[in-house]
Amino acid sequence: MREDWPLIEASLAKQYGIRIRQQGDMPWSEFCILVAGLMPDTPLGSIVTIRSEKDQKVIKGYTSDQRRIYNDWRKRQAEQKLLDEVTLDKEMKVLEAAMARMFGGGGA
């Protein structure tokens, strides 16, 4: 995501000492490997850790800033799903089938 670019830049600088804007040409595959190897103690790593948390006890203990990051990410993900009509249609069919099973309709 575009809004994560500053986090990527800062993380590459912190972990590898690479100033990406000052770097010459770097193959895409190498860039992907470097980003994939970023540790949780980098700016991007810490944000990804917050965004991907599933444990409700951990989430409950989030600071207001962590909760904002987590909620913003979930909101963006939900909005993206709504924009994707194919995904939305599939999810609606799954929901309809589940509702039919719950309320005795048998389901599709």
KAWO-V164650 format. One record per helix or strand of 3 or more residues. SS is the DSSP state (A for helix, B for strand). FROM is the first residue (numbers start at 0). TO is the last residue. If there is no record, write none. Layout:
SS:FROM:TO
SS:FROM:TO
//
This chain:
A:1:15
A:27:35
A:42:50
A:55:59
A:63:82
A:84:101
//
